[in-house]
Amino acid sequence: MASERSEGTEQNPMRNIRIGKVTVNVSTGKSGEPLEKAKKILSQLTGQNPCLRKARKTIKDFGIRMGEPMACLVTLRREKAEDFLKKALEAVGNKLRKSCFDERGNLAFGIKEHIEIPGTKYVPELGIVGMDVGISLERPGYRVKRRSIGRSTIGKKHWIKKEEAIQFVKDNFRTEIVEG
């Protein structure tokens, strides 16, 4: 039995990679009607109510004031995250650049027009918006860095490496990774 473990025939369940969350961000650059339209579009795509994000500082040249709502964001978890991610990857042709991945195994990519997502219909009153999709990958045990009691750090050996994240996306979402 001990020899089997040393040979690596049993897979350690703590090394499995899973999707922690998928965040979908639509930035309009200004508040008012464009932001309301973006909220409706994001709500239709994800089935969740988006939250607003405010400007951090004032930029007079662009007409941005600190505290003014500028973007809306939705965080998806579990099955909703996986379903939306499959559609979002189809919108970019199931191809991602290697530069979309960071050293901790997270990835992000953009969608130029929301109507590229399969099953989405164009509504002339709402227009067309682009969005950023960010995916956080994690392993079992990552909760220790977020919990309120007994918080701790994750050991370096338990981090997800860029190569592992690329392999996870290739295997689970049939996505091609291109150089760049």
N, C-alpha and C positions, 0 to 999 in steps of 0.2 A: 504494500500500500504506500509506504513512504517512497519507494523507488518510482512509483507512478507520478507522484507529485513533483519529484525532482526532474523527471523527464518532461514535464509540462503537458501531459495528456489531458489534465483537467484544467478547464478555463476558470480563472478567478472571477467571480461575479462582480467584484469591486472594480475591475478593470473595464467593464462594459461602458461604452459611451452612449449618451442619450441627449436629446434636445432639452435644454433647460428652459429656454424661452425664445420666442421670436417677437421682435419689436418692429412695428411698421410705423414709419414717420413720414408725414407729409408736411413740408414747410412751404408756406405761401409767401412769406416775406412781408406780409401786411395783415392787419386784422380787418374785420368787417365781413362783407359779402364773400370774398374769395375763401376766407377761412371757414365760413359756414358751409359753403359748397364742398370744400375738402372734407369737413367733418361728416357730411352726409355720404359722400363717396366711400370714405373709410369705414363708416358704419355698415354700409351695404356690403362691402367686400368681406369684412371680418365677422359681422354679426355681434359686435360689441360696441359700447359707447366710448368714443375717443376722449382723451383728456387733453387739455390745452397746455402748451408750453409758451412761456413768456420770454421776451428779450432780456438778456442779462445786462446789456449796457446800451447807452444812447449813441447812435451814429447819425449825426445831422445830415451828412451827404446823402444818405439813403432814406431819410425821413423816418428813422426808427427811434422810438422812445423806450427807455428802460421800463420794464413791467408790462409792456404792450403784448397781447397775445400774438404769436407769430406762426405757430405750428400746432399740429395735433398728432397724437401718438396713441397707439394701441399695443398692449402687451398680450401675446397669446401663449398659452401653455398647453401641454399634453396633446390630445387628439386634434384640437383646433389648430395648434401650432403646426403639427405635421401636415394636416390637410392644406392649410394655407401655403406652407412652404413648397409642397408639390406643385401647386398652381403657379406660384411665383417663379419657380425654376423653369416651368414650361414657358413663361412669358419671356425669359431670356434665352430660350432655345436649349435648355439643359446644358449650358456651357458657362463656366465660371473661370475667371483668371486666377492664377496662383496668388496674385497679389491681393485678392479679396480676403485671404486668410491671414490672421495675425499669429504671433508666436505662442499664444496661449490657447490656440485652437478655435477661436471665435471667427466668424466670417460675416461679411456685409457686402451687399451689392445693391445697385439701383435699378429701378424700372422707369423708363422714360415716360410711358403713357399707361395709365391704369387699364385702358381698354385692351391691352395686350394680354391681360390675365384671362385664361379660358373661362367661359361662362359669364363674362361681364358684357353688359350691353351699354352702348353709348346713349347717354341722356343729354340732349342739347342744352337743357336748362342748367345742368351742373358743369358741363365742360369736361376738360381733360386735365388730369394732374399726374405728376410723377411722384415717386415715393422711394424711400430708402428702406431696405429690409436688413435687419441685423439679427444674427442667430448666435445664441450663447450655448455652447456645448458643455456638458458636465458629466462627471462620473458619480456613482453612488458615494456618499460621504462628503460631498461638497456643502452639505447643509451646515457643517460645523463652522464655516466661516460666516454664516448669516444668522445663526440662532442668537437669541439674546442672553441665554444662560450658558455658561461654559464655552464661549466663543474661542476659536483657535484658528490657526493657519493651516493651510493645506500643504503637505510635504511636496517637495519638488518632483519626486518620483511619481506622484499621483496627478500631476498636471497633465493636460492634454497637449501634445506637441502638434505642430503644424502638419506634419506628415500623417499623423493619426487622424486628424480632422479631415484632411483631404481624402484619405481612404474611407472614412465613415460616410462622407457625402457621396463618393463614387459608388460604394456598395449599396447604400440604402435608398438613394434617389436617382440612380442611373444618370449621373451627371458627368460630363466630360470636363476635365480641368486642362486649360490651355496655358501656355507660358505667357507671362506679361504682367 
